[in-house]
Amino acid sequence: MGNTSSMLTQYDIEEVQVHCNHTFSQQEIVSLYQRFCQLDRSNGGFISADEFLSVPEFAVNPLSQRLLRMLYGLNFKEFVAFLSAFSPRASLHQKIEFIFKVYDSDSNGKVTFNDMLDVLRDLTGHFISEQEREQVLTDVLEEAGYTKDSLIVLADFVKVLGNSDLKLEVEVPVD
């Protein structure tokens, strides 16, 4: 599986399915492997930042640089695990955990006010002022029972988002 010029075996497919908690069918995994091979232009078995940025939808995403930190140098198995949060078969907890990782840029298991402000800044750009961003975030935190000084952990994200109808899906074309 490390060498993208090789074909996936049935064992490889089943191993990837287990690794991503069966969020993709075997046919979807084969399609993802074909896409992975297209992106891995160096045939090194890993996808670089430049290769990820060659996907137009990814390149224009306001969170692309933040996501790149999560994905840099992924092999195929990790690539599928990353995408599994976008599957309609992913659990709400898997989706929330993915979102938490987007906010937790230093991977310390805690999200600060500044971490959230950075994401909000990435999403809003110059459309609102820094003062407006801070006020919006302060209001949202207070409404959820937190303050600017709170250190938010995954359990907090689950508590706040756990009752939502969170949609985080991507279409996996199957030939």
N, C-alpha and C positions, 0 to 999 in steps of 0.2 A: 504494500500500500504506500510505502514511502516514495517509490519511484513512479512518477505519474505516467510513464510510458507503458507500465504494466497494466493488465486488466484486473478488475476486481474479481475475486473468487466468491463463491457462495458463503464461505466462512468469513471473508472480509466484510461482506454485506451484513451478515448476521451480527458480527462483532460491532460494527458501526451502529446498527439498530439498538443493540443493548446499551452501548455507550451514550446514545442520545435518547434513552428511555422510550424507544419505539415511536418517536414523534414523526418519523418519516417511514413510508412504505419502502419495500425493497426497490421498486421501480423508481421512486423518487430519489433514493440513494444513488442509483445508477446514473440518473440525470444530473444529480449534484456532482457526482464524480466527473462526468463529462465536462461540466462547467468549470470545476476545479482545474482540470487538465488544460482547458482553454486559458484560464487565468494564469496558470503556472508556466509562463513563457520560457523560463529558464530550465524547466524540467527538473528542478531540484527537489520536488516533493513538498515545497512550502510556497506560500504566497507572500510576496513582499508588499510593502506599502504602495509602491508605484503600480504593482499589478492590481491591487484593490482599487486604487484610484482610477484605473482604466475603465471601471464600471461607471457609466455616466450617472446613474441614480445614486451611487455611493459618493461620487465626487462632488455632487451638488448638495448633499445632505449637510445641514448646518452643524451636525454633530460628528462629521466624518473624522476630524482630527482626534476627537475623544474616542471614537470607536476604533480608530487605527491602533491606539495604545492597547486596546483589548485584543486585537486580532493579529498584530504583527508577527509574522513567522509561523502561521498556523499550518500544520499538516492537514491532510484530508479529514481525519477523524475529528480533530479539533474544529475544523471548518464546519463540519456538519453539526457538532455540538453547539457551536456559536449560533448557527442558523436555526437550531431547534426551538429557540425561544420564540421564533416568528411563526412556527407551525400552528395551524388551527388545533392540532392534537396536544400542544403543550399545555400543561396545567397553568392555572392562574399563578401559582407560587413560582413556577419556572419563569414566567414573564416578569413578575415582580422582582425576582432575583436578578434578572438581566438588567432591568431598569436601575436597580440599586448599584450594580457594577458600573453603569454609565456615570452615575453621580459620584461614586467612590473612586475618583481618579488616581489616588495614591494606594489603593487596595489595602487600606488599613482596617476595613470593616466598619468605618464610621463616616458619616456624611455631615459636614459642617455647613453653616450658613453660607460661607464663602464657596464651598463646593456647589451648592445649589444655585448660588448667584452666578457662578461661572457657566453653568448649563443654561440658565435663563439668558445670560448675555449671548451665548452662542446661538440660541434660538431666536432672540429678538433683534440682534444686531443693533443698528442705529435707530430702530423704530420707536424705542422709548428711552427715556433718559435713565441714567444710573440711579438717580434718586427715586424715580417711578418704579424701577425694578426692585430696589430694596424695599420699598413700601409694599408692593404687591407680595413679595416673598414673606415679609414680616406678617402681613395680614393672613396669608395662607397658613403659615406656621401656627399663628395664634388660634386660628379657627380649628386646627387639628390638635391643639393642646400643647404646642411647643413654643419655645422662644428662640431668639437669634443665637443664644448661647447653647442651645441643645445640641448634643451629639446624637444624630439619628443612626440607628443600627438597622439591619435587615428586618428584625422583628417589628420595628416601628413602621417600615414601609409596608410590611404585610398587614399590619393593623389598619393603616390608613387606606391602602389600595385593595385590601382583601375582599371588600364587599362591593367592589366596582365591577362594571362590565367592561373590563380592559380588553381592548382589541390591539393586538400586536402580531400581524400576520403578513406573510409574504407569499406570493404565488410561486410554486416550484413547478416549472413546466415539465410535463412528462410526455415524451415523444410517443 
